[in-house]
Amino acid sequence: MSLKLYVVSCDLLQEGDYASLKARLRTLDARQLLAHQWALRSVLTAAELKETLREFIDECDRIVVAEVGSEWASRRAFCSLGEV
């Protein structure tokens, strides 16, 4: 299976630093793009990644996992998608 590039975006609505979510993302070699947005490469599907991360967020939080195509652009992100 080939690695696909994904962007994970969250609305983290509860107080706190979500340390367990950030730790899990690090184990997946995710790179932070914005305050609550990360990019990673994985053989998992978007749905599988969402389920993997869902246990680290609160029930009222939101999460989107989207596969990135060949075209993208950013400005002042913490890292470039080309570095992921």
KEKE-3310 file (N, C-alpha, C; in steps of 0.2 Angstrom, whole numbers, plus 5000, padded with zeros to 4 digits):
npx = (5004:5002:5008:4998:4994:4988:4977:4973:4961:4955:4942:4944:4935:4935:4942:4960:4975:4975:4985:4986:4981:4990:5001:4998:4997:5010:5016:5011:5019:5015:5015:5013:5003:4995:4987:4977:4979:4986:4997:5000:5007:5001:4996:4983:4966:4956:4944:4949:4959:4953:4945:4955:4960:4949:4947:4955:4949:4937:4919:4911:4920:4926:4932:4941:4947:4956:4961:4975:4977:4987:4989:4992:4993:5000:5002:5013:5012:5016:5024:5028:5018:5026:5036:5031)
npy = (4994:5011:5027:5040:5057:5066:5079:5084:5092:5100:5106:5111:5111:5111:5116:5115:5107:5096:5086:5072:5069:5077:5069:5057:5060:5064:5051:5046:5052:5065:5082:5098:5111:5122:5130:5120:5110:5097:5088:5072:5057:5042:5024:5021:5024:5039:5038:5028:5034:5045:5038:5033:5044:5050:5045:5053:5065:5076:5073:5083:5090:5093:5085:5083:5074:5074:5068:5075:5081:5083:5096:5111:5124:5136:5148:5155:5144:5132:5122:5116:5107:5100:5096:5085)
npz = (5000:4996:5003:5008:5008:5021:5028:5044:5053:5067:5078:5093:5107:5121:5137:5140:5135:5127:5127:5125:5112:5104:5107:5102:5088:5086:5086:5075:5066:5062:5056:5063:5056:5058:5072:5076:5067:5057:5047:5039:5033:5028:5027:5031:5029:5027:5035:5045:5051:5057:5066:5074:5080:5086:5099:5107:5108:5114:5116:5111:5102:5085:5071:5056:5043:5029:5013:5004:4988:4973:4972:4981:4993:5004:5017:5028:5037:5050:5045:5029:5018:5009:5017:5024)
capx = (5000:5006:5007:4994:4995:4982:4977:4969:4959:4951:4939:4945:4931:4935:4948:4965:4980:4975:4992:4986:4980:4996:5006:4996:4999:5017:5017:5009:5024:5011:5018:5008:5003:4992:4985:4974:4979:4992:4998:5004:5007:4998:4993:4977:4961:4954:4940:4953:4963:4948:4943:4961:4961:4943:4947:4959:4946:4930:4913:4909:4925:4925:4938:4940:4953:4955:4967:4977:4979:4993:4990:4991:4997:5000:5006:5015:5010:5022:5028:5026:5016:5031:5041:5028)
capy = (5000:5017:5032:5045:5063:5069:5085:5083:5098:5099:5111:5108:5116:5110:5119:5110:5107:5090:5083:5065:5070:5079:5064:5052:5063:5063:5044:5045:5057:5071:5089:5103:5116:5128:5129:5114:5107:5093:5084:5066:5052:5035:5019:5021:5028:5045:5036:5025:5040:5049:5034:5032:5050:5051:5043:5058:5072:5076:5071:5089:5092:5091:5083:5082:5071:5074:5067:5080:5080:5085:5104:5114:5131:5138:5155:5155:5138:5130:5118:5115:5100:5097:5093:5080)
capz = (5000:4996:5008:5006:5012:5024:5033:5050:5056:5073:5082:5100:5110:5128:5140:5140:5130:5122:5126:5123:5105:5101:5108:5097:5081:5085:5085:5068:5062:5060:5057:5064:5051:5061:5079:5077:5060:5056:5040:5039:5027:5031:5023:5033:5026:5031:5041:5050:5054:5061:5072:5078:5083:5089:5106:5110:5108:5118:5112:5107:5097:5078:5067:5048:5040:5021:5008:5000:4981:4970:4972:4988:4994:5011:5019:5035:5041:5054:5041:5022:5016:5006:5022:5027)
cpx = (5004:5004:5003:4995:4988:4983:4972:4967:4954:4948:4939:4941:4931:4942:4953:4970:4980:4981:4992:4985:4986:5001:5004:4998:5006:5019:5016:5014:5020:5015:5013:5009:5000:4990:4982:4973:4986:4991:5002:5003:5005:4996:4985:4972:4959:4949:4944:4957:4958:4946:4949:4962:4955:4943:4951:4956:4939:4924:4910:4914:4923:4932:4936:4947:4952:4962:4968:4979:4985:4994:4988:4995:4996:5004:5007:5013:5017:5026:5025:5023:5021:5036:5038:5030)
cpy = (5006:5022:5037:5051:5066:5075:5083:5090:5097:5106:5108:5113:5116:5114:5113:5110:5101:5086:5076:5065:5072:5073:5058:5054:5063:5056:5042:5049:5063:5077:5094:5109:5122:5126:5122:5110:5103:5090:5078:5062:5045:5031:5018:5025:5034:5043:5032:5029:5043:5045:5033:5038:5052:5050:5048:5065:5071:5075:5077:5092:5090:5089:5081:5079:5070:5072:5073:5078:5082:5093:5106:5120:5132:5145:5155:5150:5136:5126:5118:5108:5097:5094:5087:5073)
cpz = (5000:5001:5005:5011:5014:5028:5038:5053:5062:5076:5089:5105:5118:5130:5140:5135:5125:5121:5123:5115:5102:5102:5102:5089:5080:5083:5078:5063:5059:5061:5058:5059:5054:5068:5080:5070:5059:5049:5042:5033:5031:5026:5025:5029:5030:5037:5046:5054:5059:5067:5076:5082:5088:5097:5110:5110:5112:5113:5108:5102:5090:5075:5060:5046:5032:5018:5004:4993:4979:4971:4979:4988:5001:5012:5026:5040:5045:5050:5034:5021:5012:5010:5025:5024)
residu = (MET:SER:LEU:LYS:LEU:TYR:VAL:VAL:SER:CYS:ASP:LEU:LEU:GLN:GLU:GLY:ASP:TYR:ALA:SER:LEU:LYS:ALA:ARG:LEU:ARG:THR:LEU:ASP:ALA:ARG:GLN:LEU:LEU:ALA:HIS:GLN:TRP:ALA:LEU:ARG:SER:VAL:LEU:THR:ALA:ALA:GLU:LEU:LYS:GLU:THR:LEU:ARG:GLU:PHE:ILE:ASP:GLU:CYS:ASP:ARG:ILE:VAL:VAL:ALA:GLU:VAL:GLY:SER:GLU:TRP:ALA:SER:ARG:ARG:ALA:PHE:CYS:SER:LEU:GLY:GLU:VAL)
# end
